[in-house]
């Protein structure tokens, strides 16, 4: 038997328990401290959208090539990283799906999962210890800029297999 989950639009407020949404500040959010002109007026800086946190190791930038997922998307594994935040930003102009569960105790069932539909202009940064599914690229194979801990001691990736939960995400209008 399958369990169908519905992706909700990715918003800063709804995603806050899991980390940060990386996108420009809306007009209502802009202040003189977080949005200002730079480079002689040829650019606007949206300052401090997210901050990397790391224990040991080094903050690094990598590119992950994620394979396109077919609709419906079958979930298989949840993972977390105890020593750092982990940020993902689409480099391909493609939308993607984000599946998370609260930090701490591993998710026990599909009821513990939250599913978000991320638009191509939105990145996400998972807080340390937040459970998340690996990248779920839509439309085509896609590159993502990943900012996380490289090097360092200790196991920074813990996984649980959820294949037997039979969780599917069905999306409308996936290109």
NORMO-V721151 format. One record per pair of residues at least 4 apart in sequence whose ideal C-beta (glycine too) atoms are under 8 Angstrom apart, sorted by sequence separation. I is the first residue (numbers start at 1). J is the second residue. D is the distance in Angstrom with one decimal. If there is no record, write none. Layout:
i = (I,I)
j = (J,J)
d = (D,D)
This chain:
i = (10,11,12,15,16,25,26,30,31,32,37,39,54,69,81,90,108,118,126,137,138,152,9,10,15,25,29,30,38,54,81,90,101,107,118,137,162,8,15,29,37,38,90,101,107,118,126,37,38,52,137,149,12,36,37,116,12,25,35,36,135,11,25,35,102,10,12,35,36,101,34,35,101,34,100,101,33,34,99,100,99,99,100,98,99,97,98,97,98,97,98,25,78,97,24,95,96,123,125,78,80,95,25,64,73,75,95,96,103,107,59,95,103,104,106,23,57,94,98,100,103,22,55,56,57,93,103,22,55,63,69,78,90,92,102,103,20,54,55,78,101,102,20,54,66,90,100,101,19,53,54,100,101,52,53,90,100,52,90,99,100,136,138,51,89,98,99,50,52,78,88,98,139,87,88,138,139,50,87,88,99,138,75,87,98,86,87,96,97,85,86,96,85,96,97,85,96,85,94,95,84,94,95,81,83,94,82,86,94,96,81,82,88,80,81,92,94,96,80,80,92,80,91,92,79,80,90,91,78,79,90,91,107,78,79,90,91,106,113,115,117,78,79,89,107,110,77,88,89,109,76,77,88,110,75,87,88,89,87,86,87,86,87,86,73,85,86,84,22,84,19,83,22,69,81,4,66,69,81,66,68,69,83,66,67,68,99,64,66,68,83,68,82,84,97,50,52,55,68,83,53,67,68,82,97,50,53,66,81,65,66,81,82,65,66,80,81,65,66,79,80,64,79,63,64,79,19,63,78,79,18,63,64,77,78,15,62,63,77,18,61,62,77,78,15,17,18,61,76,77,61,62,76,77,60,75,76,10,59,60,62,75,59,60,74,7,59,60,75,58,59,60,57,58,75,56,57,58,74,75,5,55,57,58,74,75,52,54,57,73,18,52,56,57,72,73,24,55,56,72,73,23,54,56,72,73,23,57,71,72,14,22,23,71,15,21,22,14,21,22,21,22,71,20,5,19,20,8,10,19,3,8,9,10,19,20,5,7,8,9,10,18,19,6,7,8,10,15,18,5,7,19,10,18,10,18,3,5,7,3,5,6,2,3,4,5,6,7,1,2,3,4,2,4)
j = (14,15,16,19,20,29,30,34,35,36,41,43,58,73,85,94,112,122,130,141,142,156,14,15,20,30,34,35,43,59,86,95,106,112,123,142,167,14,21,35,43,44,96,107,113,124,132,44,45,59,144,156,20,44,45,124,21,34,44,45,144,21,35,45,112,21,23,46,47,112,46,47,113,47,113,114,47,48,113,114,114,115,116,115,116,115,116,116,117,117,118,46,99,118,46,117,118,145,147,101,103,118,49,88,97,99,119,120,127,131,84,120,128,129,131,49,83,120,124,126,129,49,82,83,84,120,130,50,83,91,97,106,118,120,130,131,49,83,84,107,130,131,50,84,96,120,130,131,50,84,85,131,132,84,85,122,132,85,123,132,133,169,171,85,123,132,133,85,87,113,123,133,174,123,124,174,175,87,124,125,136,175,113,125,136,125,126,135,136,125,126,136,126,137,138,127,138,128,137,138,128,138,139,126,128,139,128,132,140,142,128,129,135,128,129,140,142,144,129,130,142,131,142,143,131,132,142,143,131,132,143,144,160,132,133,144,145,160,167,169,171,133,134,144,162,165,133,144,145,165,133,134,145,167,133,145,146,147,146,146,147,147,148,148,136,148,149,148,87,149,85,149,89,136,148,72,134,137,149,135,137,138,152,136,137,138,169,135,137,139,154,140,154,156,169,123,125,128,141,156,127,141,142,156,171,125,128,141,156,141,142,157,158,142,143,157,158,143,144,157,158,143,158,143,144,159,100,144,159,160,100,145,146,159,160,98,145,146,160,102,145,146,161,162,100,102,103,146,161,162,147,148,162,163,147,162,163,98,147,148,150,163,148,149,163,97,149,150,165,149,150,151,149,150,167,149,150,151,167,168,99,149,151,152,168,169,147,149,152,168,114,148,152,153,168,169,121,152,153,169,170,121,152,154,170,171,122,156,170,171,114,122,123,171,116,122,123,116,123,124,124,125,174,124,110,124,125,114,116,125,110,115,116,117,126,127,113,115,116,117,118,126,127,115,116,117,119,124,127,115,117,130,122,130,124,132,165,167,169,166,168,169,166,167,168,169,170,171,166,167,168,169,168,170)
d = (7.4,6.5,6.4,6.5,7.8,4.0,7.3,6.5,6.8,6.4,5.1,4.4,7.6,4.6,7.9,5.6,5.7,4.8,4.5,6.5,7.9,6.8,8.0,6.0,7.3,4.8,7.3,4.1,5.1,5.6,5.5,7.8,7.7,3.6,7.9,4.3,6.5,6.5,5.2,8.0,7.2,7.3,6.2,3.9,6.0,6.4,5.2,5.7,4.9,5.0,7.9,5.8,7.5,7.1,7.7,8.0,4.6,5.8,6.4,5.8,6.1,7.0,5.3,7.0,7.4,6.0,7.9,5.5,7.2,4.8,6.8,6.9,5.5,5.0,7.2,7.0,7.3,6.5,5.7,5.2,7.3,5.2,7.5,7.2,7.8,6.6,4.4,7.2,7.9,6.1,5.3,5.2,7.6,7.0,4.8,6.7,5.1,7.9,7.7,6.3,7.1,6.3,7.7,7.6,6.4,6.3,5.5,7.9,6.4,5.7,7.8,5.3,7.4,6.7,6.6,7.2,6.8,5.5,5.6,7.0,3.8,5.0,7.9,6.0,7.2,4.7,4.8,5.4,4.4,7.0,7.4,7.0,7.7,7.6,7.0,7.1,6.8,6.7,6.7,5.8,7.5,7.2,3.9,4.5,7.6,5.2,6.0,3.9,7.5,6.3,7.4,6.4,7.5,7.1,4.9,8.0,4.9,5.4,7.1,6.5,7.7,7.7,7.3,7.8,3.6,7.2,3.8,7.5,7.0,8.0,5.9,7.8,6.8,6.1,5.5,5.4,4.9,6.2,6.9,7.7,6.9,7.3,7.7,3.9,7.3,6.9,7.7,6.7,3.9,5.3,4.9,5.7,6.3,5.4,6.7,6.0,5.6,5.7,6.4,5.1,5.8,6.0,7.0,7.4,6.8,5.0,6.3,7.9,6.6,7.1,6.3,5.7,6.7,8.0,7.5,7.3,4.5,7.9,5.4,6.1,4.1,4.9,7.4,5.6,7.0,7.0,6.3,4.3,4.7,6.5,7.9,6.2,7.6,6.7,7.7,5.8,5.6,5.1,7.1,5.8,7.4,5.9,6.9,6.4,7.3,5.7,6.8,4.9,4.5,6.9,7.7,6.6,7.4,5.0,5.7,7.9,5.7,7.9,6.8,6.9,4.2,7.4,6.9,4.2,5.8,7.0,7.9,5.5,6.5,3.6,6.8,5.5,6.2,5.1,6.9,7.4,7.8,6.1,7.1,3.8,5.4,6.7,6.4,7.5,6.6,6.9,7.4,6.3,3.9,6.4,6.3,5.2,7.7,6.6,6.1,7.9,7.7,7.8,5.3,4.7,7.8,5.3,7.4,6.4,7.3,4.2,6.0,6.8,5.1,6.2,5.4,5.9,7.1,7.5,7.7,7.8,7.9,5.5,6.1,5.7,5.6,7.2,6.4,5.2,4.9,4.5,7.9,6.9,7.0,7.7,4.4,6.2,5.1,5.3,5.4,7.8,7.7,7.0,6.9,7.2,6.3,4.8,5.7,5.7,7.8,6.2,8.0,7.1,7.0,6.3,5.4,7.5,6.5,7.5,7.4,5.8,4.9,6.5,6.6,6.7,7.4,7.8,7.5,7.1,7.7,5.6,6.8,3.4,7.1,7.1,7.7,7.6,4.3,5.5,4.3,7.4,6.0,5.2,7.2,7.4,7.9,7.8,4.4,7.2,5.7,7.0,6.0,5.0,2.5,6.6,7.1,7.8,3.9,7.8,4.2,4.4,7.9,7.7,5.8,6.1,7.9,6.0,7.9,6.9,4.3,7.3,4.7,7.6,6.5,7.5,7.8,6.7,7.1,5.3,6.3,5.7,3.3,7.2,7.3,6.6,6.1,6.1,4.9,7.2,6.3,6.3,4.5,7.6,4.1,4.7,4.5,6.7,7.2,6.2,4.5,7.9,6.4,4.5,5.7,5.8,4.5,6.2,4.4,6.7,6.0,6.9,7.0,6.9,6.4,4.8,4.0,6.0,5.5,4.9,7.2,7.5,6.6,6.1,6.0,5.9,7.2,7.6,4.5,5.0,5.3,5.2,7.6,6.4,6.1,7.4,7.0,7.5,5.1,5.7)
